[in-house]
Amino acid sequence: MRTKGLMIGAYSPYQTELSDKVIYLRDSEGLTYKAIAEALIAEGYRSPRGFDLSPESVFSIYKKRKRRDVRLLAAPALRICAVEIEHLT
């Protein structure tokens, strides 16, 4: 059995909170990346490394989190191979 779901990768609690807000504002509220950056800056958020959020950094957070979620939630690929059946007497 192989799955990429076991390669979790560590998001800090702050990164999780920030990416959750970005995804909510983009998917549920339909805001642009620029509007999301402005809203998060107004709430006092900064990038995980302490810089101001730009539309490009918000897009990067969104894209990477979506890709991560797809990887973690994907069903494992199962492949059965080299099966041997022995007759026991």
C-alpha positions in Angstrom: 0.0 0.0 0.0 1.3 3.4 -0.9 0.0 6.8 0.2 1.2 10.3 0.4 -1.1 11.0 3.2 1.5 9.8 5.8 3.9 12.6 4.8 2.1 15.3 6.8 4.6 18.0 7.1 4.5 20.3 10.1 2.4 23.4 10.0 2.7 25.6 13.1 -0.5 26.6 14.8 -0.1 30.1 13.4 0.4 28.8 9.8 -2.7 26.6 10.2 -4.8 29.5 11.5 -3.5 31.8 8.7 -4.1 29.3 6.0 -7.6 28.5 7.3 -8.5 32.2 7.2 -7.1 32.5 3.7 -9.1 29.5 2.4 -12.3 30.7 4.1 -12.0 34.3 2.7 -11.2 33.0 -0.8 -13.7 30.1 -1.0 -16.6 31.2 1.2 -16.4 35.0 0.9 -15.0 35.1 -2.7 -12.5 37.8 -2.0 -9.6 38.5 -4.3 -6.0 37.8 -3.1 -5.4 41.6 -2.7 -8.6 42.0 -0.6 -7.6 39.0 1.6 -4.1 40.5 2.1 -5.6 43.8 3.1 -8.2 42.2 5.4 -5.6 40.1 7.2 -3.2 43.0 7.6 -6.0 45.0 9.1 -6.5 42.2 11.6 -2.8 42.2 12.5 -1.7 39.1 10.6 1.7 38.9 9.1 3.5 36.1 7.1 4.8 33.2 9.0 8.3 34.8 8.7 7.1 38.2 10.0 6.7 40.1 6.7 3.7 42.0 5.5 1.3 39.9 3.5 1.1 40.7 -0.2 -1.5 39.3 -2.7 1.3 37.1 -4.0 2.1 35.6 -0.6 -1.7 35.1 0.1 -1.9 33.2 -3.3 1.1 31.1 -2.3 -0.4 30.2 1.1 -3.7 29.3 -0.6 -2.1 27.2 -3.4 0.2 25.3 -1.0 -2.5 24.6 1.5 -4.9 23.4 -1.2 -2.2 21.1 -2.6 -1.4 19.8 0.9 -5.1 19.1 1.6 -5.5 17.1 -1.7 -2.4 15.1 -0.9 -3.4 14.3 2.7 -7.0 13.5 1.9 -6.3 11.3 -1.2 -7.3 7.7 -0.9 -4.3 5.4 -0.8 -3.5 3.5 -4.0 -3.7 -0.2 -3.4 -1.9 -2.7 -5.6 -1.8 -6.5 -5.0 1.1 -8.3 -6.4 3.1 -11.5 -6.1 0.3 -13.5 -4.5 1.1 -17.2 -3.8 -1.4 -19.8 -2.8 0.0 -23.0 -1.2 -1.9 -26.2 -0.8 -1.7 -27.4 2.8 -2.3 -31.1 3.4 
